[in-house]
Amino acid sequence: PVNRGVRFSKNCMAVFLEDRCAVLLRTCAFRLNPTGVKADGACRLSVERCRLRGCVLDGVWIGKETAGSVIGCDFRSNRIGLHHHFEASPRISANTFLQNQYGDVRRFPEEAFS
């Protein structure tokens, strides 16, 4: 599915993907959610020109088996802007990161929070 221009605010989990799926999120806004977008399993995730702000945990979270791309997005005031498994290789390009508490782009599980 393609989602354009949707606003997600104060949801328990704005977008949660698992198992086999393919999703494009374009020009969406994620604000004050625990996690903006979480993809785990054999998913194909594309996040383009979205705004992710004030997420208590992560703006975008990408699991080990997920093929992900995050392009032209704005990450502000999240705990972590983009959090991905150390074996995942998301395509990350032309994003803006500002005031993310524990980092803009972090890998897990080997990076401990400081």
C-alpha positions as CSV (number, residue, x, y, z in Angstrom):
1,P,0.0,0.0,0.0
2,V,0.9,3.6,-0.5
3,N,0.1,6.1,2.2
4,R,0.4,9.8,1.4
5,G,-0.2,12.9,3.6
6,V,-1.5,10.9,6.6
7,R,-1.1,12.4,10.0
8,F,-0.3,10.1,12.9
9,S,-0.5,11.8,16.3
10,K,-0.5,10.3,19.9
11,N,-1.1,6.7,18.7
12,C,0.2,3.7,20.6
13,M,2.1,2.6,17.5
14,A,1.6,4.7,14.5
15,V,2.7,2.2,11.8
16,F,3.7,-1.3,12.7
17,L,4.8,-3.8,10.0
18,E,5.7,-7.4,10.4
19,D,5.9,-10.6,8.3
20,R,5.9,-10.1,4.5
21,C,4.7,-6.7,3.4
22,A,5.6,-3.7,1.3
23,V,4.7,-0.2,2.3
24,L,5.4,3.3,1.0
25,L,4.9,6.2,3.3
26,R,5.2,9.6,1.6
27,T,4.7,13.1,3.0
28,C,3.2,11.7,6.2
29,A,3.5,13.3,9.7
30,F,4.3,11.4,12.9
31,R,4.1,13.3,16.1
32,L,4.1,12.3,19.8
33,N,3.9,8.6,19.1
34,P,5.9,6.1,21.1
35,T,7.4,4.9,17.8
36,G,6.6,6.5,14.4
37,V,7.3,3.6,12.1
38,K,8.4,0.1,13.1
39,A,9.2,-2.6,10.6
40,D,10.2,-6.1,11.6
41,G,10.4,-9.2,9.5
42,A,10.7,-9.6,5.7
43,C,9.2,-6.2,4.9
44,R,10.0,-3.6,2.2
45,L,9.6,-0.2,3.8
46,S,10.1,3.2,2.1
47,V,9.7,6.3,4.1
48,E,9.9,9.5,1.9
49,R,9.6,13.2,2.8
50,C,7.9,12.4,6.1
51,R,8.1,14.4,9.4
52,L,8.9,12.4,12.6
53,R,8.7,14.6,15.7
54,G,8.6,14.0,19.4
55,C,8.5,10.2,19.3
56,V,9.1,8.9,22.8
57,L,11.2,5.9,21.5
58,D,12.2,6.0,17.8
59,G,11.2,7.9,14.8
60,V,11.8,4.9,12.5
61,W,12.8,1.4,13.7
62,I,14.1,-1.1,11.1
63,G,14.5,-4.8,12.0
64,K,17.1,-7.3,10.9
65,E,15.2,-8.7,7.9
66,T,13.6,-5.5,6.7
67,A,14.7,-3.9,3.4
68,G,14.3,-0.2,4.2
69,S,14.9,3.2,2.7
70,V,14.4,6.6,4.5
71,I,14.8,9.5,2.1
72,G,14.2,13.2,2.6
73,C,12.7,13.0,6.0
74,D,12.8,15.4,9.0
75,F,13.6,13.8,12.4
76,R,13.3,16.2,15.4
77,S,13.1,15.8,19.1
78,N,12.8,12.0,19.1
79,R,14.6,9.7,21.6
80,I,16.4,8.2,18.5
81,G,15.8,9.4,15.0
82,L,16.4,6.2,13.0
83,H,17.2,3.0,14.9
84,H,18.1,-0.1,12.9
85,H,19.4,-3.6,13.5
86,F,23.2,-3.9,12.9
87,E,22.6,-6.5,10.2
88,A,20.1,-4.4,8.3
89,S,21.4,-2.0,5.6
90,P,18.7,0.7,5.2
91,R,19.2,3.3,2.4
92,I,19.5,6.6,4.3
93,S,19.7,9.7,2.2
94,A,19.0,13.5,2.4
95,N,17.4,13.5,5.8
96,T,17.5,16.2,8.4
97,F,18.1,15.4,12.0
98,L,17.8,17.8,14.9
99,Q,17.7,17.4,18.7
100,N,17.2,13.6,18.9
101,Q,18.1,12.8,22.5
102,Y,20.2,9.6,22.0
103,G,21.4,10.1,18.5
104,D,20.3,10.6,14.9
105,V,21.1,7.1,13.5
106,R,21.9,4.2,15.8
107,R,22.3,0.5,15.3
108,F,21.2,-2.1,17.8
109,P,21.9,-4.3,19.7
110,E,25.6,-3.5,20.1
111,E,25.4,0.3,20.8
112,A,24.6,1.0,24.4
113,F,22.8,4.2,25.3
114,S,24.9,6.8,27.0
